[in-house]
Amino acid sequence: MLDRFNKYIKKYSLVADGQKVLLAVSGGIDSVVMLDLFYRSGLKFDIAHCNFKLRLFESDDDELFVRSLAHKYNVEIFVNWCNTKEFAGEHKLSTQEAARELRYSWFNQVCKINNYSVVAVAHHKDDQIETFFINLFRGAGIKGLKSIPVTRQNIIRPLMFATREEIDKYASENNIKYREDSSNKTDHYLRNKIRHHLIPKMEELSPGVTESVKRSIDNLHDSDLLLQSCINLRKDELFQNAGNNRYKIEIKGIMKMKPLKTWMYYLLNEYNFSRQVTNSVCKSLLEESDPGAVFISSTHELLIDRKHIILRQIPDKIANTTAIIKEDTPYIISPLPVNFDILPAKKEFVFSKDNKNAYFDLDKLKFPIIIRKWRQGDKMKPLGMNGNKLISDILIDNKVDSFEKENVYVMLSGDKIIWLIGYRTSEFAKVTQNTKRIKVMEMLSNTSGYELTLFNT
């Protein structure tokens, strides 16, 4: 088995030369066998263990056992205590789902802080087959039925070549001690029911059926690769990069896709939208009944706008949404980057037509100037107009979508809005023939981050 283990790691390039791997060790037979194989292969590793506090003293005994393994193999160990039941209640998850989310989130933290590139978990061939049936019962498509992949982001599964029987045999032959999880013997979880009843019955009816299922999973994996290549080609046609982790998808183009529900799911699944949500997106498009509708996944937001679907990564909350500018402030970075300068008014002075630039008569401004997010009911007197106009109407005129509106700011001098930043300046404090000093303001470009080109002061 050791030779097969090394060949499997080499075949799928799971561990680079000299790379130290973080092993997820529960204390059960699978993870302890994985640990022993890593040790016998001469690979570098440390241990991570989650104490989910689900089985009273058993969980603590598991932790003590894994700590003893770290001492035996002379490696570092990281331990995390999780209040799994409380987390499950707060997030409306099953206990297993909560444990999984806590586990992988913590693994990522440990990797980031301690510079581990990959985490090895001890899933094996039987786990893959059980997961296939779990997903089949839930009505999964190809993505779910292809079951557990060998690699996923920074997770590797170096035991996927082995069956549970082979792992048991290796542990017995090498006198490997491990902890028995009492919950594995019950039928409380669906996985255990499949393991204890369905698969043995299937083997009784058709010996070797599990190997046939494994071949089907391999075929589904290949089919998924082919499907994904087709999806990527279509995404290149439909998705327009709008910057700032945003994409625009022309509604007219996507409505031509048949079957719409299936295409919508595969186009958006990468952004963690469930099939239930993508079906609701399709319903909204077909009925044309809900313009401005927003749909949310764990990582992204989707807006149905006039002619486009707008997709963006959920932005981090900006704590500072207000800035105070004094007369001599040279620039600000938060809540958005703006340069400030004072220049003498001369005949040869050239005004930019770009709305990201604004010019005011310095002597007419009241300091400090305030920058804040726009609010419903805000009004300004746009340059060249006689009366006031609602900011909301100006944004509609400029076809600013709901996502963009969240990041629109206004600048106030006293109680007057003098600049709808990036869109319109006002009549108040405008530059005239009598102006002696010009306050120049420049909103800097903001793509993936702030591209600052600050004035010298």
C-alpha positions as CSV (number, residue, x, y, z in Angstrom):
1,M,0.0,0.0,0.0
2,L,2.9,2.4,0.7
3,D,4.1,2.0,-2.9
4,R,0.6,2.7,-4.3
5,F,0.4,5.7,-2.0
6,N,3.6,7.2,-3.4
7,K,2.6,6.5,-7.0
8,Y,-0.8,8.1,-6.4
9,I,0.8,11.2,-5.0
10,K,3.1,11.4,-7.9
11,K,0.4,10.7,-10.5
12,Y,-1.7,13.6,-9.3
13,S,1.2,15.8,-8.2
14,L,-0.3,16.2,-4.8
15,V,2.8,17.1,-2.9
16,A,5.8,19.1,-4.3
17,D,9.4,18.2,-3.5
18,G,10.3,19.6,0.0
19,Q,6.7,20.8,0.6
20,K,5.4,20.6,4.2
21,V,1.8,19.4,4.3
22,L,-0.8,20.0,7.0
23,L,-2.5,16.7,7.8
24,A,-6.1,16.8,9.1
25,V,-6.0,14.1,11.8
26,S,-9.2,13.1,13.7
27,G,-7.7,10.1,15.4
28,G,-9.8,7.7,13.4
29,I,-8.3,4.8,11.4
30,D,-8.4,6.7,8.0
31,S,-6.5,9.8,9.2
32,V,-4.0,7.8,11.3
33,V,-3.2,5.5,8.4
34,M,-2.7,8.6,6.2
35,L,-0.3,10.0,8.9
36,D,1.7,6.8,9.0
37,L,2.0,6.6,5.2
38,F,3.2,10.2,5.1
39,Y,5.8,9.4,7.8
40,R,7.0,6.2,6.0
41,S,7.2,8.1,2.7
42,G,9.6,10.6,4.2
43,L,7.2,13.5,3.5
44,K,7.2,16.6,5.6
45,F,4.1,17.3,7.6
46,D,2.4,18.8,10.7
47,I,-0.9,17.9,12.2
48,A,-4.2,19.8,12.6
49,H,-7.0,18.5,14.8
50,C,-10.6,19.8,15.4
51,N,-12.3,19.1,18.7
52,F,-15.9,19.5,17.8
53,K,-17.1,18.9,21.4
54,L,-19.9,16.6,20.2
55,R,-19.3,13.4,22.1
56,L,-18.6,14.6,25.6
57,F,-15.4,13.0,27.0
58,E,-14.8,11.0,23.8
59,S,-14.0,14.2,21.9
60,D,-11.4,15.2,24.5
61,D,-9.9,11.7,24.5
62,D,-9.6,11.9,20.7
63,E,-7.7,15.2,21.1
64,L,-5.3,13.7,23.7
65,F,-4.7,10.7,21.4
66,V,-3.9,13.0,18.4
67,R,-1.5,15.0,20.6
68,S,0.3,11.8,21.5
69,L,0.7,11.1,17.8
70,A,2.2,14.5,17.3
71,H,4.7,13.7,20.0
72,K,5.4,10.2,18.6
73,Y,6.1,11.5,15.1
74,N,7.9,14.6,16.5
75,V,5.8,17.1,14.5
76,E,3.9,20.3,15.4
77,I,0.2,20.1,16.2
78,F,-2.6,22.7,15.9
79,V,-5.8,22.1,17.8
80,N,-9.1,24.0,17.5
81,W,-12.0,23.7,19.9
82,C,-15.3,24.3,18.1
83,N,-18.7,25.0,19.6
84,T,-20.3,23.1,16.8
85,K,-23.9,22.9,18.0
86,E,-24.1,26.6,18.7
87,F,-22.6,27.4,15.3
88,A,-25.1,25.0,13.6
89,G,-28.0,26.7,15.4
90,E,-26.9,30.3,14.5
91,H,-26.4,29.4,10.8
92,K,-29.3,27.0,10.5
93,L,-27.0,24.1,9.5
94,S,-27.0,20.4,10.3
95,T,-24.4,19.3,12.8
96,Q,-22.3,17.7,10.0
97,E,-22.6,20.8,7.8
98,A,-21.5,23.0,10.7
99,A,-18.6,20.8,11.5
100,R,-17.4,20.8,7.9
101,E,-17.7,24.5,7.6
102,L,-15.8,25.1,10.9
103,R,-13.2,22.6,10.0
104,Y,-12.2,23.9,6.5
105,S,-12.4,27.5,7.6
106,W,-10.0,26.9,10.4
107,F,-7.7,24.9,8.1
108,N,-7.4,27.9,5.8
109,Q,-6.6,30.1,8.7
110,V,-3.8,27.8,9.9
111,C,-2.4,27.5,6.4
112,K,-2.4,31.3,5.9
113,I,-0.7,32.1,9.2
114,N,1.8,29.3,9.0
115,N,2.5,29.1,5.3
116,Y,1.2,25.6,4.5
117,S,0.3,25.3,0.8
118,V,-2.0,22.2,1.1
119,V,-4.1,20.3,3.6
120,A,-4.4,16.6,3.3
121,V,-7.7,14.9,4.4
122,A,-8.2,11.2,4.6
123,H,-11.2,10.6,2.3
124,H,-10.9,7.2,0.5
125,K,-12.7,5.3,-2.2
126,D,-15.6,4.1,-0.1
127,D,-16.3,7.7,1.1
128,Q,-16.5,8.7,-2.6
129,I,-19.1,6.0,-3.3
130,E,-21.2,6.9,-0.2
131,T,-21.1,10.6,-1.2
132,F,-22.3,9.7,-4.7
133,F,-25.4,8.1,-3.2
134,I,-26.0,11.0,-0.8
135,N,-25.9,13.4,-3.7
136,L,-28.0,11.1,-5.9
137,F,-30.7,11.1,-3.2
138,R,-30.6,14.9,-3.1
139,G,-31.2,15.1,-6.9
140,A,-27.7,16.3,-7.8
141,G,-26.5,16.8,-11.3
142,I,-23.1,15.9,-12.8
143,K,-21.2,18.3,-10.4
144,G,-22.6,16.5,-7.3
145,L,-22.6,13.0,-8.7
146,K,-18.9,13.1,-9.6
147,S,-18.6,13.0,-5.8
148,I,-15.3,13.9,-3.9
149,P,-12.5,15.2,-6.1
150,V,-8.9,14.2,-5.5
151,T,-8.0,17.9,-5.2
152,R,-10.1,21.0,-4.5
153,Q,-8.3,24.4,-4.1
154,N,-5.7,23.7,-1.3
155,I,-7.2,20.4,-0.2
156,I,-5.6,17.1,-1.3
157,R,-7.0,13.6,-0.7
158,P,-4.0,11.1,-1.0
159,L,-6.1,8.0,0.1
160,M,-8.6,8.1,-2.7
161,F,-7.0,5.1,-4.3
162,A,-7.7,2.8,-1.3
163,T,-10.9,1.1,0.0
164,R,-11.9,1.0,3.6
165,E,-11.0,-2.7,3.6
166,E,-7.5,-2.0,2.4
167,I,-7.0,0.7,5.0
168,D,-8.2,-1.7,7.7
169,K,-5.7,-4.3,6.5
170,Y,-2.8,-1.9,6.5
171,A,-3.6,-0.8,10.1
172,S,-3.8,-4.4,11.2
173,E,-0.6,-5.5,9.5
174,N,1.4,-2.5,10.9
175,N,-0.1,-2.6,14.4
176,I,-1.5,1.0,14.0
177,K,-3.5,2.2,17.0
178,Y,-6.5,4.5,16.4
179,R,-9.7,5.8,18.0
180,E,-13.1,4.4,17.2
181,D,-15.8,7.0,16.7
182,S,-18.9,5.6,18.4
183,S,-21.1,7.7,16.1
184,N,-19.9,5.6,13.1
185,K,-21.7,2.6,14.5
186,T,-25.1,4.2,14.6
187,D,-27.6,4.8,11.8
188,H,-28.2,8.4,12.9
189,Y,-26.6,9.9,9.7
190,L,-27.6,9.1,6.1
191,R,-24.0,8.2,5.3
192,N,-24.0,5.5,7.9
193,K,-27.3,4.1,6.6
194,I,-25.8,3.9,3.1
195,R,-22.6,2.3,4.5
196,H,-24.3,-0.2,6.8
197,H,-27.3,-1.2,4.7
198,L,-27.5,0.0,1.1
199,I,-24.0,-0.9,-0.1
200,P,-23.9,-4.4,1.5
201,K,-27.3,-5.1,0.0
202,M,-26.2,-3.9,-3.4
203,E,-23.1,-6.1,-3.2
204,E,-25.3,-9.0,-2.2
205,L,-27.5,-8.5,-5.3
206,S,-24.7,-7.7,-7.7
207,P,-21.1,-8.5,-6.5
208,G,-18.6,-5.9,-7.5
209,V,-21.2,-3.2,-7.9
210,T,-19.2,-0.7,-5.9
211,E,-16.3,-0.9,-8.5
212,S,-18.9,-0.2,-11.2
213,V,-20.1,2.8,-9.3
214,K,-16.5,4.0,-9.0
215,R,-16.1,3.7,-12.8
216,S,-19.3,5.7,-13.3
217,I,-17.9,8.4,-11.0
218,D,-14.7,8.5,-13.1
219,N,-16.8,8.8,-16.2
220,L,-18.9,11.6,-14.7
221,H,-15.7,13.4,-13.7
222,D,-14.5,13.3,-17.4
223,S,-17.9,14.4,-18.6
224,D,-17.8,17.3,-16.2
225,L,-14.4,18.4,-17.5
226,L,-15.8,18.4,-21.0
227,L,-18.9,20.3,-19.9
228,Q,-16.8,22.9,-18.0
229,S,-14.8,23.6,-21.2
230,C,-18.0,24.4,-23.0
231,I,-19.2,26.6,-20.2
232,N,-16.0,28.5,-20.1
233,L,-16.2,29.2,-23.9
234,R,-19.8,30.5,-23.5
235,K,-18.8,32.6,-20.4
236,D,-16.1,34.3,-22.5
237,E,-18.8,35.3,-24.9
238,L,-21.4,36.4,-22.4
239,F,-19.5,37.8,-19.4
240,Q,-18.2,41.4,-19.7
241,N,-15.6,42.4,-17.1
242,A,-16.8,45.6,-15.5
243,G,-14.0,46.0,-13.0
244,N,-14.0,45.9,-9.2
245,N,-14.9,42.1,-9.2
246,R,-18.0,42.8,-11.3
247,Y,-19.3,41.2,-14.5
248,K,-22.1,42.3,-16.9
249,I,-24.1,39.6,-18.7
250,E,-26.4,40.8,-21.5
251,I,-29.9,39.6,-20.8
252,K,-30.8,39.3,-24.5
253,G,-27.8,37.0,-25.1
254,I,-28.5,34.7,-22.1
255,M,-32.2,34.4,-22.9
256,K,-31.2,32.6,-26.2
257,M,-29.5,29.8,-24.2
258,K,-31.5,26.5,-24.1
259,P,-32.3,25.0,-21.7
260,L,-32.2,28.3,-19.8
261,K,-32.3,26.9,-16.3
262,T,-29.5,24.4,-16.9
263,W,-27.2,27.0,-18.5
264,M,-28.0,29.5,-15.8
265,Y,-27.0,27.0,-13.1
266,Y,-23.7,26.1,-14.7
267,L,-22.8,29.7,-15.5
268,L,-23.4,30.8,-12.0
269,N,-22.5,27.8,-9.9
270,E,-18.8,28.8,-9.8
271,Y,-20.0,31.8,-7.8
272,N,-21.8,29.6,-5.2
273,F,-25.4,30.1,-6.4
274,S,-27.5,27.0,-5.7
275,R,-29.8,25.5,-8.4
276,Q,-32.8,26.8,-6.4
277,V,-31.5,30.4,-6.6
278,T,-30.6,30.1,-10.3
279,N,-34.0,28.8,-11.1
280,S,-35.5,31.9,-9.3
281,V,-33.2,34.1,-11.5
282,C,-34.6,32.4,-14.6
283,K,-38.2,32.8,-13.4
284,S,-37.6,36.5,-12.8
285,L,-36.2,37.0,-16.3
286,L,-38.9,35.0,-18.0
287,E,-41.7,36.8,-16.2
288,E,-40.0,40.2,-16.5
289,S,-41.8,41.0,-13.3
290,D,-39.1,42.0,-10.9
291,P,-36.6,44.6,-12.4
292,G,-34.0,45.4,-9.8
293,A,-34.2,42.0,-8.1
294,V,-31.1,40.9,-6.2
295,F,-30.1,37.3,-5.6
296,I,-27.3,36.4,-3.1
297,S,-24.9,33.5,-2.6
298,S,-22.4,33.0,0.1
299,T,-19.8,35.0,-1.9
300,H,-21.6,36.9,-4.6
301,E,-24.6,39.1,-5.4
302,L,-26.6,39.2,-8.7
303,L,-28.7,42.1,-9.9
304,I,-31.2,42.0,-12.7
305,D,-30.8,45.4,-14.3
306,R,-32.4,47.0,-17.4
307,K,-30.5,45.1,-20.1
308,H,-27.9,43.2,-18.1
309,I,-27.5,40.8,-15.2
310,I,-24.8,42.3,-13.0
311,L,-22.7,39.9,-10.9
312,R,-20.3,41.0,-8.3
313,Q,-18.3,39.7,-5.3
314,I,-19.9,40.8,-2.1
315,P,-17.8,43.8,-1.0
316,D,-16.2,44.2,2.4
317,K,-17.9,46.7,4.5
318,I,-16.2,50.0,4.5
319,A,-16.0,51.3,8.1
320,N,-15.2,54.9,7.2
321,T,-17.9,56.3,4.9
322,T,-17.3,59.9,5.7
323,A,-14.3,62.2,5.2
324,I,-13.6,65.7,6.4
325,I,-11.5,67.9,4.1
326,K,-9.7,70.9,5.4
327,E,-8.5,73.7,3.1
328,D,-4.9,72.3,3.1
329,T,-5.8,68.6,2.8
330,P,-3.7,67.3,-0.1
331,Y,-5.5,64.0,-0.6
332,I,-7.7,61.3,0.9
333,I,-7.8,57.6,0.3
334,S,-10.9,56.6,2.3
335,P,-13.8,56.3,1.6
336,L,-12.6,56.9,-1.9
337,P,-9.4,58.3,-3.3
338,V,-9.4,62.0,-4.2
339,N,-6.6,64.4,-4.8
340,F,-6.9,68.1,-3.9
341,D,-4.8,71.1,-5.2
342,I,-5.0,74.9,-5.3
343,L,-4.0,76.6,-8.5
344,P,-4.1,80.3,-9.6
345,A,-6.8,81.2,-12.1
346,K,-5.1,82.0,-15.4
347,K,-6.4,82.4,-18.9
348,E,-4.4,79.4,-20.1
349,F,-5.9,77.1,-17.4
350,V,-7.4,74.0,-19.1
351,F,-10.5,72.3,-17.6
352,S,-10.9,68.6,-18.1
353,K,-14.2,67.4,-19.4
354,D,-13.9,64.2,-17.4
355,N,-16.6,64.0,-14.6
356,K,-13.9,62.6,-12.3
357,N,-12.5,66.1,-12.1
358,A,-14.1,69.1,-10.4
359,Y,-13.1,72.8,-10.2
360,F,-14.4,75.3,-7.7
361,D,-13.8,78.9,-6.7
362,L,-11.8,78.4,-3.5
363,D,-12.9,81.7,-1.9
364,K,-16.5,80.7,-2.1
365,L,-16.1,77.3,-0.4
366,K,-16.9,76.7,3.2
367,F,-14.5,74.5,5.1
368,P,-14.4,71.8,6.3
369,I,-15.8,70.1,3.2
370,I,-17.6,66.9,3.9
371,I,-17.7,63.7,1.8
372,R,-20.4,61.2,2.5
373,K,-22.6,58.6,0.8
374,W,-25.6,60.1,-1.0
375,R,-29.0,59.7,0.6
376,Q,-32.6,59.5,-0.7
377,G,-33.9,63.1,-0.9
378,D,-30.5,64.7,-1.6
379,K,-30.7,67.5,-4.1
380,M,-28.2,69.7,-6.0
381,K,-28.2,72.4,-8.6
382,P,-26.2,70.9,-11.5
383,L,-23.8,73.1,-13.4
384,G,-25.7,74.8,-16.2
385,M,-29.2,74.4,-14.7
386,N,-31.5,76.9,-13.0
387,G,-33.2,74.6,-10.5
388,N,-32.4,71.8,-8.1
389,K,-32.5,68.2,-9.1
390,L,-32.7,65.0,-7.0
391,I,-29.5,63.0,-6.9
392,S,-31.6,59.9,-7.4
393,D,-32.8,61.3,-10.8
394,I,-29.3,62.2,-11.9
395,L,-28.2,58.7,-11.2
396,I,-31.1,57.3,-13.1
397,D,-30.2,59.6,-16.0
398,N,-26.7,58.2,-15.9
399,K,-28.1,54.6,-15.9
400,V,-26.3,53.9,-12.6
401,D,-27.4,50.4,-11.4
402,S,-28.3,49.5,-7.8
403,F,-24.9,48.1,-7.0
404,E,-23.0,51.2,-8.2
405,K,-25.4,53.4,-6.3
406,E,-24.1,51.9,-3.1
407,N,-20.7,53.4,-3.7
408,V,-21.8,56.9,-4.9
409,Y,-20.6,59.8,-2.7
410,V,-21.5,63.5,-2.6
411,M,-19.3,66.4,-1.5
412,L,-20.8,69.2,0.7
413,S,-19.7,72.7,1.3
414,G,-21.8,73.9,4.2
415,D,-25.3,72.5,3.6
416,K,-24.9,72.5,-0.2
417,I,-24.0,69.5,-2.4
418,I,-21.3,70.8,-4.7
419,W,-20.2,67.6,-6.4
420,L,-21.9,64.3,-7.1
421,I,-18.5,62.7,-7.2
422,G,-17.7,61.2,-10.6
423,Y,-21.0,62.4,-12.2
424,R,-21.9,66.1,-11.9
425,T,-20.7,69.3,-10.3
426,S,-23.0,72.1,-9.1
427,E,-23.5,75.8,-9.8
428,F,-22.5,76.6,-6.2
429,A,-18.9,78.0,-6.0
430,K,-18.3,77.5,-9.8
431,V,-15.3,79.1,-11.4
432,T,-16.0,82.5,-13.0
433,Q,-14.0,85.3,-14.6
434,N,-13.6,86.8,-11.1
435,T,-12.1,83.6,-9.6
436,K,-8.6,84.1,-8.3
437,R,-7.9,80.6,-6.9
438,I,-9.2,77.3,-8.2
439,K,-9.7,74.4,-5.9
440,V,-8.9,71.4,-8.2
441,M,-10.3,67.9,-7.2
442,E,-9.5,64.7,-8.9
443,M,-11.2,61.3,-8.2
444,L,-8.6,58.7,-8.8
445,S,-9.1,55.5,-10.8
446,N,-10.3,52.5,-8.7
447,T,-10.0,49.1,-10.4
448,S,-8.9,46.1,-8.3
449,G,-7.5,48.5,-5.8
450,Y,-6.7,52.2,-5.6
451,E,-4.3,53.4,-8.2
452,L,-2.9,56.5,-6.5
453,T,-1.1,59.2,-8.4
454,L,-0.9,61.9,-5.7
455,F,0.0,65.5,-6.3
456,N,3.3,66.7,-4.9
457,T,2.7,69.0,-1.9
